[in-house]
């Protein structure tokens, strides 16, 4: 079933080469959007664009590093020239550096913020400027439930996603008069390459679901990891007309792990 308000629109998705970003790309296409897939991984990006095209969808790959302001501006201009006005922006690009805060390097800290916060600022700014002139749009940023819950050995990641969450809400307030909505989807542990990189052994998923008392981390009440499609479904809802009166919100998709009331 199509969600109203997506069909025919141009949707730009960053971090689209794998994981949640690829799932969002598929979901946007399956609901009738023209999808501009943006990432730094050329090989995976081209493969996804080919798969979507073979399935009868309109999709194109655009290589850009969200840490580069000029590159972001250039890719947004190219997308609008090739496909038309961007009606949907989904920020998924993100990186993770783990370790005790006292052992994090300057490079680790800078890289995490460059992608997870500054990169999203660049993308939002470039697209929002154009959405204002069009008089409508929807922006969804995929963050993390770590933005609202302290995590051991994840200080840079948690801080960057927390900063981005407030950035998106401030942007949503500024853009509301232009009929542009801005929201955050905050996943918990999701079965992606990033998540699997944290696992120490074959029982990684089970350990995440059970939780880790020694690290002050509860498990997942729903007793399962999220799949990328679970997060993509939340994104689809928020960019659709069914969410037309929702802006400046965090939607946690974490099986209850954050214990938010």
C-alpha positions in Angstrom: 0.0 0.0 0.0 1.4 3.4 -1.0 1.7 6.1 1.6 0.1 9.3 0.3 2.4 12.2 -0.4 5.5 10.2 -1.6 4.6 9.0 -5.1 6.3 11.2 -7.8 8.5 13.1 -5.4 12.2 13.3 -5.5 13.8 11.8 -2.4 17.4 12.3 -1.6 18.8 9.6 0.7 22.4 9.9 2.2 24.3 6.9 3.5 22.3 4.9 0.9 24.9 2.2 0.0 24.1 -0.2 2.8 22.2 -1.0 5.9 19.4 1.4 6.9 20.2 3.8 4.1 19.7 1.1 1.5 16.5 0.0 3.1 15.2 3.6 3.0 16.2 3.9 -0.6 14.1 0.8 -1.4 11.2 2.0 0.7 11.1 5.4 -1.0 11.2 3.7 -4.4 8.5 1.2 -3.6 6.2 4.0 -2.5 6.7 5.7 -5.9 9.5 8.3 -5.2 12.3 9.1 -7.6 15.3 8.3 -5.5 18.7 10.0 -5.5 21.1 7.7 -3.7 24.1 9.4 -2.1 27.1 7.8 -0.5 30.9 7.6 -0.7 30.9 3.9 -1.5 30.7 3.9 -5.3 30.5 0.1 -5.8 27.7 -0.6 -3.5 25.9 2.6 -4.5 26.0 1.7 -8.2 24.8 -1.8 -7.4 21.8 -0.6 -5.5 20.9 1.9 -8.2 21.0 -0.9 -10.8 18.9 -3.2 -8.6 16.3 -0.5 -8.2 16.2 0.3 -11.9 15.9 -3.4 -12.7 12.9 -3.6 -10.5 11.2 -0.8 -12.4 12.0 2.1 -10.1 13.6 5.4 -11.0 16.9 5.7 -9.0 20.3 7.2 -9.6 23.6 7.1 -7.8 25.5 10.2 -6.7 28.8 10.0 -5.0 29.4 12.7 -2.4 31.1 13.0 1.0 28.7 14.7 3.4 31.7 16.2 5.3 32.4 18.3 2.2 30.2 21.4 2.1 30.9 22.1 -1.5 30.3 18.5 -2.6 27.0 18.5 -0.8 25.9 21.7 -2.5 27.0 20.3 -5.9 25.2 17.0 -5.5 22.0 18.7 -4.5 22.2 21.0 -7.5 22.8 17.9 -9.8 19.9 16.0 -8.3 17.5 18.9 -8.9 18.8 19.3 -12.4 18.5 15.6 -13.2 15.3 14.7 -11.4 13.5 17.8 -10.4 12.8 19.6 -7.1 13.7 17.6 -4.0 10.6 17.0 -1.9 12.1 14.6 0.6 15.5 14.5 2.3 16.5 11.5 4.5 19.8 11.8 6.3 21.2 8.4 7.1 25.0 8.7 6.7 26.7 8.1 10.0 29.9 6.7 11.5 30.7 5.2 14.8 33.9 5.3 16.9 33.9 3.5 20.2 36.1 3.4 23.3 36.5 5.1 26.7 36.2 8.8 26.4 39.7 9.3 27.9 41.1 7.1 25.2 39.3 8.7 22.2 41.7 10.4 19.8 41.2 13.9 18.4 40.6 12.2 15.0 37.9 9.9 16.3 36.0 12.8 17.9 36.4 15.0 14.9 35.4 12.3 12.4 32.2 11.4 14.3 31.0 14.9 14.5 32.1 15.7 10.9 29.7 13.1 9.6 27.0 12.7 12.2 26.4 16.4 12.9 28.2 18.7 10.5 27.4 16.6 7.5 23.8 16.6 8.4 23.9 20.4 8.8 25.4 20.7 5.3 22.7 18.4 3.8 19.8 20.1 5.6 21.0 23.5 4.7 21.5 22.8 1.0 18.2 21.1 0.6 16.2 23.4 2.9 17.2 26.4 0.9 15.6 24.9 -2.1 12.5 23.6 -0.3 11.8 27.1 1.0 11.5 28.3 -2.5 9.2 25.4 -3.4 7.0 26.0 -0.3 7.0 22.4 1.0 9.1 19.4 1.9 9.9 16.8 4.5 13.3 16.1 6.2 13.9 13.1 8.3 17.2 12.4 10.0 18.1 8.9 11.2 19.9 9.3 14.5 20.1 6.9 17.4 18.5 6.2 20.8 22.0 6.8 22.2 21.1 10.5 21.8 18.8 10.2 24.8 20.5 7.5 26.9 24.1 7.5 28.2 26.2 4.6 26.7 29.5 3.3 27.9 32.3 3.8 25.4 30.0 5.6 22.9 30.4 9.2 24.1 31.3 10.7 20.7 28.5 8.9 18.9 25.9 9.7 21.6 27.0 13.4 21.8 26.9 13.8 18.0 23.5 12.3 17.6 22.1 14.3 20.5 23.5 17.5 18.9 21.9 16.6 15.6 18.6 15.9 17.2 18.3 19.4 18.5 19.7 20.8 15.3 16.8 19.1 13.4 14.2 20.4 15.9 15.5 24.0 15.6 15.4 23.7 11.8 11.9 22.3 12.0 10.8 25.4 14.0 12.4 27.7 11.5 10.9 26.0 8.5 7.4 25.3 9.7 6.0 28.5 8.2 7.2 27.2 4.8 5.3 23.9 5.1 8.5 21.9 5.7 8.5 19.3 8.4 11.7 18.1 10.1 11.8 14.9 12.3 14.2 12.4 13.7 14.0 8.6 13.7 16.1 7.2 16.5 16.8 3.5 16.1 18.3 1.2 18.7 20.3 -1.8 17.9 19.6 -2.7 14.3 21.0 -5.6 12.3 23.5 -3.6 10.1 27.2 -3.8 9.4 27.8 -1.0 12.0 26.0 -3.1 14.6 27.8 -6.3 13.8 31.1 -4.5 14.0 30.5 -4.2 17.8 29.9 -7.9 18.4 32.7 -9.9 20.1 31.4 -13.4 19.1 28.7 -15.3 17.4 26.3 -14.5 20.2 26.5 -10.8 19.5 22.8 -10.4 18.8 21.8 -12.4 21.9 24.0 -10.3 24.1 22.5 -7.1 22.8 18.9 -8.4 23.3 19.7 -9.6 26.9 21.5 -6.4 27.8 24.7 -5.8 29.8 24.3 -5.0 33.5 28.0 -4.4 34.0 27.8 -1.7 31.3 24.5 -0.3 32.8 22.7 -1.2 29.6 19.2 -2.7 29.6 18.3 -5.2 26.9 15.5 -5.0 24.3 12.0 -5.5 25.8 10.6 -6.8 22.5 13.4 -9.5 22.5 14.6 -8.9 18.9 17.0 -6.7 17.0 15.4 -4.2 14.6 15.8 -4.9 10.9 16.7 -2.0 8.6 13.2 -2.3 7.1 11.7 -1.5 10.5 13.5 1.8 10.6 12.7 2.5 6.9 9.0 2.0 7.7 9.2 4.7 10.3 10.9 7.0 7.9 8.2 6.4 5.3 5.5 7.2 7.7 7.1 10.5 8.8 7.6 11.8 5.2 4.1 10.8 4.1 0.9 12.8 4.3 -0.2 10.6 7.2 2.3 12.5 9.3 1.4 15.9 7.9 0.9 17.4 11.4 4.0 16.0 12.9 7.3 18.0 13.1 10.2 18.5 15.5 9.7 15.0 16.9 12.0 12.0 17.8 10.5 8.6 16.9 12.3 5.9 18.8 12.5 2.6 16.9 14.3 0.5 19.5 12.0 -2.2 20.8 11.6 -0.3 24.1 15.4 -0.3 24.9 15.5 3.3 25.9 12.6 2.9 28.4 11.2 6.2 27.3 7.8 7.2 28.7 
